[in-house]
Amino acid sequence: MRGRKDSTKKKKKISSLPCFFNPFITPYNDIKIKRPTSENPPTDKNMKTGPRMNWNDGRVVSNFILQALRGENITIYGDGSATRSFQYIHDLVDGLIMLMNSSCTEPVNLGNPEEFTIKQFADVIVDLVADYKERLGESGSSVGGNSEKDTKTKEKKSEVVFLDAVVDDPQRRKPDTTKAKEVLGWSPHWTVVEGLRETVAYFHKTLYDEHGVIQPGMEQKVEAQTTTTE
């Protein structure tokens, strides 16, 4: 028996067949099929990044960023050699609009072909979070914890640790966007690192809001509001 990832691939292909072979479902010219992304974390070929994404959804992007922001170790399942691709949400939306405005009725891959090993991606996250904290003047302290934990983790930069590999985990994920370029004239404008910078900033703000921690530079504004209210 093949793994569940293989069955997922079959499911995606089969689910699109009625659109092409049953004219009563929808007029043929109105069919638009965008691939290869999936909403299920284990099968996401081209993971999305950007503001307003679920910061606690258990995916590799959110897990790594949260661990780095909190000063925790980055946990990788396996040896870190498996590859993934990551797409910034602005590029995805632009591609979807171009697809819907086109006459293309064939499946089109919209994704960023930049390919990272999981270990490389973890290292990028650690560096981006450290740089972001430095610019905010946090000096590497954790976010969303108590003062005792912050003291222990101050100046600490997250390290990468390896855990047992997940069974049947895909070893390579990279979208082929040739058709999108040729048919739609679409290609991603945001690099993975550029998109991750925006994502790290959003997650940082979300953590502060979630835990009721005053953001750096907001003390004077809060004090002024309190005085006015009294």
C-alpha positions in Angstrom: 0.0 0.0 0.0 1.3 3.4 -0.9 1.6 6.2 1.7 -1.2 8.6 2.5 0.7 11.4 0.7 0.2 9.4 -2.5 -3.5 9.0 -1.9 -3.7 12.7 -1.3 -2.2 13.4 -4.7 -4.8 11.1 -6.3 -7.6 12.8 -4.4 -6.6 16.2 -5.8 -6.5 14.9 -9.4 -9.8 13.0 -9.1 -11.7 15.9 -7.5 -11.1 18.1 -10.6 -12.3 15.5 -13.2 -16.0 16.3 -12.8 -15.4 19.9 -13.8 -14.1 18.8 -17.2 -16.3 15.8 -17.9 -19.7 17.0 -16.6 -20.9 20.0 -18.5 -23.9 20.4 -16.3 -21.8 21.4 -13.3 -20.3 24.5 -14.8 -19.6 25.9 -18.3 -16.2 24.7 -19.4 -14.9 28.2 -20.1 -15.5 29.2 -16.4 -13.3 26.5 -15.0 -10.2 27.7 -13.2 -7.9 25.3 -11.3 -5.1 26.6 -9.3 -2.5 24.1 -8.0 -0.5 22.8 -6.0 -1.3 24.3 -2.6 -3.2 22.5 0.1 -4.8 23.6 3.3 -3.5 20.5 5.1 -0.1 21.1 6.7 1.4 17.7 5.8 0.7 18.1 2.1 1.3 21.7 1.5 3.7 21.8 -1.5 4.1 25.6 -1.4 3.4 27.0 2.0 2.1 30.5 2.3 3.6 33.3 4.4 2.6 36.8 5.2 0.6 39.0 7.6 -2.7 37.7 9.0 -1.8 34.0 8.6 -2.7 31.8 11.6 0.2 32.2 13.9 -0.6 29.1 15.9 -1.6 26.6 13.2 1.2 24.1 13.8 2.9 24.5 10.4 6.6 24.8 9.9 6.4 28.6 9.2 4.5 29.4 12.4 6.3 26.9 14.5 9.7 28.1 13.6 8.9 31.8 14.0 7.1 31.3 17.4 10.0 29.3 18.7 12.6 31.8 17.6 10.5 34.8 19.0 10.3 33.0 22.4 14.0 32.2 22.5 13.3 28.5 22.2 15.1 25.9 20.2 13.9 25.3 16.6 12.7 21.7 16.4 13.1 19.8 13.1 11.7 16.3 12.5 14.3 14.3 10.6 17.8 15.4 9.5 16.6 18.7 7.9 17.4 17.7 4.3 13.8 17.6 3.1 13.0 20.6 1.0 10.0 23.0 0.9 9.0 26.1 -1.0 7.3 29.2 0.5 5.1 31.7 -1.2 4.3 35.2 0.0 0.5 35.9 0.1 0.7 39.0 -2.1 2.1 37.0 -5.0 -0.6 34.3 -4.6 -3.4 36.9 -4.7 -1.9 38.5 -7.8 -1.6 35.2 -9.5 -5.2 34.2 -8.6 -6.5 37.5 -10.1 -4.5 37.0 -13.3 -5.8 33.4 -13.5 -9.4 34.4 -13.1 -9.1 37.1 -15.7 -7.5 34.7 -18.2 -8.9 32.3 -20.7 -6.8 29.4 -19.3 -8.9 26.4 -18.3 -6.0 24.0 -17.4 -4.5 23.5 -13.9 -1.9 26.2 -13.1 0.7 26.1 -10.4 1.1 29.3 -8.4 4.0 29.1 -6.1 7.5 30.3 -5.4 10.1 28.0 -6.9 12.8 29.0 -4.4 13.7 25.8 -2.6 15.0 25.5 0.9 16.0 22.5 3.0 14.2 22.6 6.3 17.6 23.2 8.0 18.3 26.2 5.7 14.8 27.5 6.4 15.3 27.2 10.2 18.6 29.1 10.0 16.9 31.9 7.9 14.2 32.2 10.6 16.7 32.4 13.4 18.7 35.1 11.7 15.6 37.2 10.7 14.1 37.0 14.2 17.5 37.9 15.8 17.8 40.9 13.4 14.2 42.0 14.1 14.7 41.9 17.9 18.0 43.8 17.6 16.3 46.6 15.6 13.6 46.8 18.3 16.2 46.9 21.0 15.1 43.6 22.6 18.6 42.2 22.6 17.3 38.7 21.9 14.9 38.4 24.8 12.0 36.1 24.5 8.5 37.4 23.8 5.3 36.6 25.6 6.9 35.1 28.7 7.3 36.1 32.3 10.2 38.2 33.5 12.1 35.3 35.0 12.0 33.4 31.8 13.0 36.5 29.9 16.0 36.9 32.1 17.1 33.3 31.4 16.6 33.6 27.7 18.1 37.1 27.2 20.9 37.2 24.7 20.0 33.6 23.7 19.8 32.9 20.1 17.7 29.9 19.1 19.5 26.7 18.2 18.3 24.0 15.8 17.6 20.5 17.3 16.7 17.4 15.5 13.9 14.9 16.5 12.8 11.6 15.0 11.5 11.9 11.4 7.8 11.8 10.6 6.7 8.7 8.8 6.0 9.1 5.1 7.1 12.8 5.1 7.7 14.1 1.6 11.4 14.7 0.9 11.0 17.4 -1.8 8.4 20.1 -2.5 9.0 22.5 -5.3 6.3 23.8 -7.7 6.8 24.0 -11.4 5.5 27.4 -12.4 6.4 27.3 -16.1 2.8 27.4 -17.3 2.0 30.4 -15.0 4.8 32.3 -16.7 3.9 31.3 -20.2 0.1 31.5 -20.1 -0.4 34.2 -17.4 2.8 36.1 -17.5 3.0 35.6 -13.8 6.0 35.0 -11.5 6.6 35.8 -7.9 7.9 39.3 -7.1 8.6 38.7 -3.4 11.6 36.6 -2.4 11.1 34.1 0.5 13.3 36.2 2.8 11.3 39.4 2.0 8.1 37.7 2.8 9.4 36.2 6.0 10.5 39.6 7.2 6.9 40.8 7.0 5.6 37.6 8.6 8.1 37.9 11.5 6.9 41.4 12.2 3.3 40.4 12.2 3.9 37.4 14.5 5.8 39.6 16.9 3.0 42.1 17.1 0.4 39.3 17.5 2.4 37.8 20.4 2.5 41.1 22.2 -1.2 41.6 21.7 -2.0 38.0 22.7 -0.1 38.2 26.0 -1.0 41.8 26.8 2.6 43.0 26.7 3.2 46.6 25.9 5.0 47.0 22.6 8.4 48.8 22.6 7.8 52.6 22.2 4.2 52.4 23.4 4.7 53.3 27.0 4.2 57.0 26.7 1.0 56.6 24.6 -0.5 54.3 27.2 0.4 56.6 30.0 -1.2 59.5 28.2 -4.4 57.6 27.6 -4.6 56.6 31.3 -4.2 60.1 32.5 -6.9 61.4 30.1 -9.3 58.7 31.3 -8.8 59.5 35.0 
